[in-house]
Amino acid sequence: TAAPPPAAVGKRGGRGPHEEVTPLIIATMSYLVACGRLNTFTEHVAALFEIVAPLVRARRDVGHLTALAQLSAKFGLSQHSEAERVLVAVCIWLEEQPAGTGDRGTKGYTSQVVYGQLLLALVFNESSCETRDRALVMAVGAVHATFGGTLRALDERLARQLQVADLACRLERPQAWQTLEEKGFKPFLERVQEMDHEVAPLTKCSSQQHWQVSGALSELGVRHRLEEHLLPYVADVRVMRTERRLIEIDGPLHFVGRTARYDMKSMLKHRLLTKQGWHVHHIAWYDWPEHHHSRLTYLARLLRSPAPPATDLSEYRPLSDLPAIEPPTSAGVVASDVATTAAPAAAAAVP
């Protein structure tokens, strides 16, 4: 996902000393952003990244810098020489941001989107990197300086991304987490965690599939709950048993274009939930059987299959490709998960 056009960002967050963006930058960034949206790593991406990054850095173009940071995270370009320089340029831009410049400055909607997308890019890559940690802390600090006293002015998506960044730092980035504490940002993040945003309603098609999964689980005697709140996330289905098990029902928006490749947010959600001890299974919208009996068989096998590891959810694997764990009983399913006979719908703890 690319950042919005940088021209809409505040005066000091725009193009810097050069007002004109050359056709070379426009064409190259358009190509790279398209590759990012389609999740297509062509043979030209790395070379074009190295060519355009110095030009973008020279113009201190925060929208394009954010896009390059996301491309670096998505395509694993962090080892390229320009990737760290892009992060350094982001840090320089963040250092120059004045606090509280009004709705047409850093509080504007476009700038909130830039901050949110920048935070996503900085936490997507879990590997240790001093510059990335520094940029992450500075991004949180910039949002704090602008919105610290007026949290309700935060756009819902930026608030959610701050919550995700908070969780990622606690689980994966000990140095960044320590620095956030030293700079006094933890109370701000704790207040953001307490913000209660409404969950976006499901689309009609997605909602129907959720209820179909719930109904099939009930017939199998699997106690479960829909929309389990595990801040900052909401899991589609929680299987109620001692083992922490979730089922995510992934609609078209979880994937890049018409491919089986997951988008960055879905991969990050799976990784962070898994690192908290959850076994997260996935059902892609196009892999869900049409016939009722097939759905029962599908779910019984899904609950016998291993959930993907934390860092192994880049592309959806159909259930037919997954190895099934042999059940310990002759019932054909894991005894602690699924009853051997159909149970009434009341077995499901559905709110």
Secondary structure, 3 states (H helix, E strand, C coil): CCCCCHHHCCHHHCCCCCCCCCHHHHHHHHHHHHHHHHCCCCCCHHHHHHHHHHHHHHHCCHHHHHHHHHHHHHHCCCCCHHHHHHHHHHHHHHHCCCCCCCCCCCCCHHHHHHHHHHHHHHHHCCCCCHHHHHHHHHHHHHHHHHHCCCHHHCCHHHHHHHHHHHHHHHHHCHHHHHHHHHCCCHHHHHHHHCCCCCCCCCCHHHHHHHHHHHHHHHHCCCCEEEEEEECCEEEEEEECCCCCEEEEEECHHHECCCCCEECHHHHHHHHHHHHCCCEEEEEECCCCCCCHHHHHHHHHHHCCCCCCCCCCCCECCCHHHCCCCCCCCCCCCCCCCCCCCCCCHHHCCCC
